[in-house]
Amino acid sequence: MKPRPIVPGVDFVGAPDFDRRVFDSLIPLPDGTSYNAFLVRGRDKVALIDTVDPKTLPVLEAYLRDVPRVDYVVSNHTEQDHSGGLPWVLERFPRAQLLSSEPARTMLADHLGLDPARIRAAADGERLDLGGKTLRFIYTPWVHWPETMSTYLEEDRILFSCDWFGSHIAATDLFVDGVDSILAEAKRYYAEIMMPFRKIVQKNLDKIEGLDIRLIAPSHGPVIRDPASIVAAYRDWTGDRPHNAVVLPWVTMHGSTEIMVRRLVDGLVQRGVSVFPFNMATADIGQLAMAMVDAATIVVATPTVHFGPHPMVFNAAVLANALRPKTRFAAVIGSYGWAGKMPELVKGALPNLKVEYLPPVVSKGLPKAADLEAVDRLAEAIAAKHQALELA
Ligand code: FEO
């Protein structure tokens, strides 16, 4: 298998993974994914940027079979879907030096059992001349781990960004022209792994703002020919201003909570607020995470199981707490059979959210007229809060 050129002297040597359906035993991958690796050939030296997940190592092996030399291997990120092929690569090219960020040096040795003597830490901003191809290493921490860096190829104006700007998409085509067809998957990926570090991602965006970027070559999904659009999307996702939207994870047992959910959805829609309800019995948590990227308000809707929230909705609250969205307001609605502390327990699961809580609405059994009127008041209160912030 011959390496596939993306520009003269730069080849794709990665692997699509059409069949993968879950990542980290957590994240659904409806479109599979890819593990992208790139070979940069200068006049004097050759560098390999990232490798592949170990399960697709045969693809990388085939691409590199007729490659006579690799002088440098650049590891932008230590997570195994990119670094898993390093042990084989370093054995295949015994004279190659492994370059990483400073924090990655010990991580690579710890996670992959690599010989620390083979690893050299590149400084932030350091340049490496391969002969007509100059790599510049740019530390971009927390996209996705603290050690992550990006690599910029100056002459061809390509940013090898690893996880950020990536999308979990498996395809045989190497490029995407606009970003419309990848934006949903790129947002899903941002939501799942980078949203908790939103403020640092903002700083990383500032850091690359002055770069003249022609192509973004992430380590998942296609190479992006429209860098400005994906950067603009990241600016919006990481920005401090939420949208006029409510994310509503819910579940029902005997229908009472569902009645309240439907009433709330209607009430919000009538007041011009977008709503993203997710029945947690069947929801794709990636889509839930995507809705959390923008929503100004989260409403958790759950019946009471024994004394607390239904575990499936509780999971959604735990996920929201872990992802730390920019949500400004929160509320709890639902029902109970005889007693319970459901709203307090939901609130207790969300300590990381810097939100103003609106009064909960909880009905005993089937919601009565007064309960539904309270739901209407909640819709009114949410709409008023959003309007006060002039959210679009
Ligand atoms: Fe694609 Fe954080 O690894």
Boltz pocket constraint, residues with backbone or C-beta under 6 A from the ligand:
constraints:
  - pocket:
      binder: B
      contacts: [[A, 77], [A, 79], [A, 80], [A, 81], [A, 82], [A, 144], [A, 145], [A, 163], [A, 219], [A, 220]]
      max_distance: 6.0
